[in-house]
Amino acid sequence: MLNLTEPIIIEAENDTVEVFLSGDIDHKNAAGLRNDIDYAVERHKPKVLNLNFAKVEFMDSSGIGLIMGRYKKLSALGGRLVLTETSGTIKKVMKIAGIEKLAEII
């Protein structure tokens, strides 16, 4: 388990990398989150990247950009993106943005 300075915990096991996000995902921290997630993806080359939103309180368009960029990175590696434990508001933002066409939203 890798515990980083951003509001994020990353676990890698077998062919899966799971990212536990928390707090707000906005323009202030999206770049740091993106860098940390990309480092884990490049290191482990997972078949599945699971972004867990259980503790995310707010997400703006920077969060949508974060998701879309990780989708592109996983697709290039032949992997898939799964978004789990999305709250009502976060899930609504994702659906409005069309994210369900790119990733499974649970």
C-alpha positions as a printed Julia matrix, in Angstrom:
106×3 Matrix{Float64}:
   0.0    0.0     0.0
   1.31   3.44   -0.95
   0.07   6.33    1.19
   0.77   9.62   -0.54
   0.65  13.27    0.49
  -2.43  13.94   -1.61
  -5.8   12.74   -0.3
  -5.2    9.35   -1.89
  -4.24   5.76   -1.04
  -3.12   3.39   -3.8
  -3.11  -0.39   -3.52
  -1.82  -2.74   -6.2
  -2.61  -6.44   -6.21
  -2.36  -8.93   -9.07
  -3.63  -7.14  -12.19
  -5.56  -4.42  -10.36
  -4.64  -1.01   -9.02
  -7.2    0.48   -6.63
  -7.12   4.17   -5.82
  -8.99   5.44   -2.76
  -9.7    9.13   -3.3
 -10.96  11.5    -0.6
 -11.93  15.1    -0.04
 -12.35  17.4    -3.02
 -11.14  16.79   -6.55
 -10.67  20.2    -8.08
  -8.14  22.34   -9.93
  -6.0   22.65   -6.77
  -5.18  18.95   -6.45
  -6.11  17.26   -9.75
  -2.56  17.48  -11.17
  -1.03  15.86   -8.08
  -3.66  13.11   -8.09
  -3.1   12.51  -11.8
   0.66  12.22  -11.32
   0.32   9.77   -8.41
  -2.2    7.58  -10.25
  -0.17   7.62  -13.47
   2.95   6.59  -11.57
   1.1    3.56  -10.13
  -0.34   2.65  -13.55
   3.05   2.89  -15.26
   4.7    0.86  -12.5
   2.11  -1.95  -12.26
   0.53  -1.91  -15.75
  -2.84  -3.11  -14.41
  -5.64  -4.7   -16.39
  -8.09  -2.85  -14.14
  -7.8    0.59  -12.57
 -10.43   1.07   -9.88
 -11.03   4.63   -8.71
 -12.95   4.53   -5.41
 -14.98   7.7    -4.73
 -16.43   6.69   -1.32
 -14.77   9.6     0.49
 -14.93  12.22   -2.27
 -17.04  15.15   -1.11
 -16.83  17.39   -4.19
 -15.66  17.06   -7.78
 -15.6   19.69  -10.51
 -14.6   19.47  -14.17
 -11.0   18.8   -13.09
 -12.24  15.47  -11.73
 -13.9   14.66  -15.05
 -10.61  15.46  -16.79
  -8.78  13.21  -14.34
 -11.13  10.33  -15.16
 -10.94  10.86  -18.92
  -7.15  11.01  -18.9
  -6.89   7.79  -16.88
  -9.31   6.13  -19.31
  -7.03   7.05  -22.22
  -3.95   5.79  -20.38
  -5.62   2.46  -19.46
  -7.01   1.99  -22.97
  -3.5    2.4   -24.42
  -2.35  -0.39  -22.08
  -5.3   -2.65  -22.92
  -6.85  -2.15  -19.48
 -10.19  -0.9   -18.28
 -11.37   1.75  -15.83
 -13.91   1.11  -13.06
 -15.38   3.85  -10.85
 -16.76   2.6    -7.53
 -18.71   3.92   -4.57
 -19.82   7.06   -6.35
 -22.25   9.19   -4.36
 -25.46  10.5    -5.88
 -24.03  13.92   -6.73
 -20.71  12.6    -8.02
 -22.45   9.91  -10.07
 -24.79  12.52  -11.54
 -21.85  14.71  -12.62
 -20.2   11.67  -14.22
 -23.34  10.69  -16.12
 -23.92  14.25  -17.37
 -20.34  14.25  -18.67
 -20.89  10.9   -20.44
 -18.31   9.04  -18.36
 -20.43   5.85  -18.36
 -19.4    5.46  -22.03
 -15.76   5.23  -20.95
 -15.88   3.42  -17.61
 -18.1    1.18  -15.55
 -19.7    3.25  -12.78
 -20.67   1.27   -9.69
